[in-house]
Amino acid sequence: MTPTQRRRLSRTIQYAVLAAVVIALALLADWGQIADSFFRLDIAADMFPAVWTPFWNTIVYTALAFVFGMVVGVPIALMRVSDFGPYRWFATAYVEIFRGLPALLVLFLVGFGVPAAFPGIQYPGGVYGQVAIGLGLTSSAYIAESVRAGIQAVPSGQVEAARSLGMSHTRTMITVVLPQALRIVIPPLTNELVMLTKDSSLVFVLGVTTATMELSKFARNELTDNANATPLLVGGLLYLLLTIPLGLLARRLEKRGEAR
């Protein structure tokens, strides 16, 4: 048997096993119970239009955290590649701490730890400010590492050419290296935006109200009220409505970058 024939036989066996598993699951499943537990159209219809408020809040939380992460992460990335030791040490410690801490814990510390340590402190925007800082701190650590990798991917000849024209190191980094680095890391930054969209489901730890509720909290409340899992399915579909376009955008940008 030739190698090509062996590959075909192996692939055929894999397809047959997969088909057998799918058929077995379809025969064993209680489709009536599944439909009653996850596909109650009356319950799904009752979620609208109220669900659009938490849906919009999810988008706002994600956008605020991403902007905060970019504003903090880019300078941290520049400090990571700095020749000045204290900058580099601080940036390394920052990245290791906030990349290692769970986002839920960071949110809890921002929402309750900081006010306890500094009584009377007020966050701009209330819960929105807390979410921007809490999720943004975690996001900034990952963004910093992505941008650092992008900076190091810029050919050294670009830096040498800029310095030969009399540019200072700071001007070279800001006007020559950083713009190219950001173009390089657009796909991983898009993936970070997808992760932030899902991490917004942790906002419940701050004690949200009806007006500031995000999508997963709203779905869980509806699950409790109706004793049915249909709200979770609706919430999941709405999350996919946000994350799938972002994922497609990331893959498209990756292909465009490879083509370049």
N, C-alpha and C positions, 0 to 999 in steps of 0.2 A: 504494500500500500504506500503510495507516494505521500509526501508531507502535505500536499494540498488536499488529498482525499482524507487524511487523518484530521485535518482542521475542519473539513466539512462534516465529517462524522461526529466530531466532538461538538460542533455547533448544533447539529441536529439533535443530539442527545440532550444538550442544555435546553434547547427550545421545547423539547418534548417533556422534560421534567418540569419546566416552568408552566407549561400548559396544563399538566396534570395537577399541579398544586393549585392553580387558579380555578380549575374545574371543581376540585375537591372542596375548596373553600366556598365556592358558589353554591354547591349542593348542600353543604353542611350549615350554611348561614340561615338564620331565621329572618327572612327578608321582611316579614310583617312587623316583627319587633324592631328591626332596624329603621324601617320607615316611620314607625310610631315614635321612636326615640330621637331621630335626627332630621326628619324631613316633614315636620308639621308646618304646612304652609300658613295655617292660621296664626301660629305663634310667630313665625318669621314676619308675616305682614304687620303684626302688632308692634314690632320693633321699629317700624318706620312711621314717621320721620325722625323719631327721637334719637335713633342711632347716629344720625349725621353729626350731632354735636360732639360726642366722643370720637367719632371718626376724624372730624376736623381738629380736635384737640390732639389726637395722635400725630397728625401732620405737623401741627405747631410745635409740639414737644420735640419731635425729631429735628425740625429745622433749627430751632433755638439751640439744641444741644450740639448740632453739627457746626453751626456758626461759632459757638463758644469753643468747640474743639479745634477748629481751624485757627481761630485767633490766638489760642494758647499753644497749640501743637506746632505751628510753623516756627515761632521763636524758639521753642524747646528743641526742634530739629536743628536749627542753626547753632544753638548752644552745644548740641551733641557733637558737631563737627568743628567746633571752635578750637583754636590752638591754646586758648586761655584755660588752664586747668580747672579753676573753680567753677567756671561756666559749665564745662564738660561734666564735672562731678555732680553738680546740682541737677543737670538735665538727666544724667544717667539714673540718679536716685529717684527723680520724679517719675521717669518712665517705668522703672522697676516697681515702684510703690503702686501707682494707679493702674498699671497693667496687671498687677498681681492681686489687687483687691477686687472682690465681686462688686459689680455695679450696684446691687441691692444694698450692700453695706455702705458704699459711698453715698448713696441717696439718703440712707438713714442718718449718717453722720452730718450731712449737709442740712437735713430737715430738722434734726433733733439735737445732735451733738453740738453744733456751732451755737444755736440759740441758748443752749444750757450753759456753754462756756462764756458766752458774751450776751448777757441778758439785754433785751431791748433791741437787738439787731433786727433789721427789717430787710428782706430781700426785695429788690425791684421786681414788680409784677407778681408778688406773692408766690403761689405754687409754680407759676411759669418760670420765675427766676430760679427757684430751687431746682427745678428739673433741668434747666439750662446748665446750671453749675454742676449739679450732681452727675448727670449723664455726660456732660461736656468734659469733666475732669477725666473720667475713664476713657472717653473717646479721644481726648487730646493726646494721651499716651500712645495709642495705636496710630493716630495720624502723624505724630512726631516720628515714629519709627518708619512709617511709609515715606514721609518726606525726606528723612535722612537717607533712606535707600535711593530715592530719586536723585538727591544731590550727589551721592557717590557714583551714580550711574552716568552723570554728565561727563563727557570726555575731558580729561585734564587739559587738553589743548585749548579748550574754550577759555579756561581760567588763565593759561599762559598768554593767550592772545590778548585778553582784556588787560592783564597786568602790563604787557609790553606797550599798550597804548597809554599807560600812565594812570589807569584806574586804581583806586585803593581797594584793599581786600573787601571792605564793607560794600562798596559800590559794585564790585564785581559779583559778590554773592547776591545782591538784591536785584541788579539789572540784567545779569547774564545767566548766572547759575540757577537761581530760584525759579524764574519763569519756565526754563526748560525742565527742571525737576518736577514742577507741578503738572506739566503736561504728561510727563512719564507716569506719574502716580495717580492719574485720574481714574483708571479702572479700580485700583484698590480703595481709593477714596469713595467711589460709588458703592463698593461692597461694604464699607464702613457705614454708609448711609442706610443700607439695608439692615445691618446689625442694630443700628440705633432705632430704627422703626420697630423692631421686635423688642428691644430693651425698654421702649416706652411703656411696655406692659407692667414694668416694675413701679410705676408712679404711684400705685395704690398705697405703698408704704408711707406716703406723706399724708394720707388721710384726705382724699379728694372729696369734693362735693359733686352734686349733679352737674353743675356748670363747668367743672374742671376735670370731670371723669374722662378717662381714656377708654379705648375700645374694649380691651380685655376685661376691665373692671365692669363695664356696662354689660358685657355678655355674661359674666359670672352672676351679676345681680339678676338678670333675666332668667338664667338657669335656675337660681334659687326660687324665684317667684313662680315659675311655671313647672318646676320639677321635671324639666325636659331638656335634652341636650341640643335641641335645635338652635338656640341662641349661640352656642359655641361654634356650630357650623357656620352660621351667618357671620360671626366675628372673624372666623378663620378666612372666609372668602373675602371679606373686606380687607384683611391684612394682605392677602394675596393680590388684591387689586392695587395695593401700594408697592409690594415688594417685587412682583413679577416684572413690571415695566422697568424698575431699577436694575434688576438682574439682566434683563435683555440689553439695557443701555450699557451696562458694564462689559458684557461680552462683545457688543458692537465696538466699543471704544478699544478693547483689547485687540480686536482684529484690525482696527484702523491703525493702532500703534505698531502692530507687527508688519503691516503693509509698508508703513513709513520706514 
